[in-house]
């Protein structure tokens, strides 16, 4: 039902917004935002239920194989984005739960990509650090992303990023492998994050 309501509002926005008064446009914007927030809350509860039921399988992950899985998932979830991928795995593998690891990266990517279209470079690299293996991912806008609501590039700050539902979920998924994530916000308007996978 929530998906149907979101779709109905998107259709209304596309077909009727130009005919609305300024008050009507503002009401439509508020209604759309409220619906999206409610939809997020429902999804969050479902994901937390899935998390609590999951029995993680911590095993050796080949990062090149994980990257192929990520590529397919990114392209499936964001069909309006033209992706370029660049993987540089100096350390070829880690020990973690593959499914939850992939979910975490996709959740963080969704913060940046949902509802947008354009070209995006997704890169990843790995290196040894004192406490384990650090995997660094970066999503970079190559066009000045257009948004379905506002045709301006997206700019995050650390506070708003940390409050995003997707980031909360990503931290929970990573915790199944005892991994953690830290963020950086390059001036290009992209997002960079480093996942620390502890030694085992």
Residue, then its C-alpha position, 0 to 999 in steps of 0.5 A: x500500500x505504501x508503494x502504491x501511495x508513493x507511486x500515486x504521489x509521483x504521478x500526481x507531481x509529474x502530471x498536475x504540479x504545473x497546474x497547482x497554485x503555490x499553496x497546492x505545490x507546497x502541500x504536495x511537497x509536504x505530503x510527498x515528504x511525509x509519505x517517504x518518511x513513513x515508507x522509510x520507517x516501514x522499511x526500517x522495521x522490516x530490515x531490523x526484523x530480517x537482521x535479527x533473524x539472520x545467522x551470519x556465515x563468517x568466511x573468507x570473501x574474495x573481494x573481486x567476487x564481492x565487487x561483481x555482486x555489488x556491480x550487478x546490484x547497483x545496476x539493478x537498484x539504480x537503473x537510471x544511473x550510468x555506472x563506471x566501476x574501478x576496483x583496486x584490491x591490494x589485499x584480495x580478501x577478508x573474513x566476513x559475512x558476505x551477504x550482510x557486507x554487500x547489503x551494508x555497501x548498498x545501503x550506503x550507496x542508496x543514500x547517495x543514489x536513490x531517486x537520481x540519474x546521471x553518471x557515477x564512478x564507484x571505486x573500491x580499494x583495500x589495504x592492511x592497517x594496524x587493526x585489520x583490513x580497510x576497504x575504502x569505497x567512493x561514489x563520485x558524481x560525474x555529471x552533477x546528479x539530477x534529482x527527481x525533486x530538485x535538479x541540483x547536485x546533492x551535498x551531504x554533511x557529516x551530521x545529516x549522513x549519520x542520521x540517515x536510515x540507510x547508514x544506521x542499517x549499514x552499521x547494523x549489517x556490518x556489526x554481524x562481521x564485527x566491522x565498522x565504517x567511517x565516512x569522509x565527504x570529498x569536495x566533489x559532492x560524492x561520498x567516501x567511506x572506509x570499512x574496517x574488517x578486524x583481523x581474525 
